[in-house]
Amino acid sequence: MTPARARRRRVALIATSLLLGAGIIAGAVFISLNPPVRPVDPASPHVAGKPAATPTPAPTTSTPTTAPPTTKDAAEKDAAEKAATSAAENVIKVTNATLRNPTTVPQDLGTYTSGFVEGEIRALAAERASLGYTQVGSARITSITVRKADLKGSPPTILLDVCIDSSGIDVRDASGTSLKELLYNPGHPVLNVYGAQYLAGTWRITTHDLPEKDTCS
């Protein structure tokens, strides 16, 4: 082999080794940038485009914030409702007594009434006295039920549904002529809603309303 030919062979071997080395390096880089593809489990939370599943929290039990009424609370509520009911009964009694003799208003009216109801009875008595009208007979209560009670309010309040039968009442003018035909008489008790408030240590009737929907029979 001539020297020139031997030199060309060495150059070819060197070039071949360089190409093989470059191919190995390039292959390693490609593999590092593109790792082998492995089979993907569709149920896996890490599948592309599928958000990771959030664990479902265990159900929690809430503790009631309102304690059940105690025996003391029930007794206080019962006593308050009885006192308010008694005040409503006194209002009907004093209204009957005042309208039978409108020139005299009971001095203790303010002990079980206040505000609107006290003024209502006094104004009705004054009107009847000025007209010379007097009432014969009495209205009577057929039932009293508690509609709503708020004993935690300021002041505490109780609403009462009071059914009143006025069929036994007659009103006469100064000459004694009956005005009964002019009186409202639906033929059954009429619903009156009285509101009681706890004022100065006493339950007093302070509001009076005649609702459109009458539940008395």
Helices and strands as residue ranges (DSSP letters): H 3-33, H 71-100, G 107-111, H 115-131, E 134-136, E 140-150, E 157-165, E 170-172, G 180-182, E 190-199, E 202-209
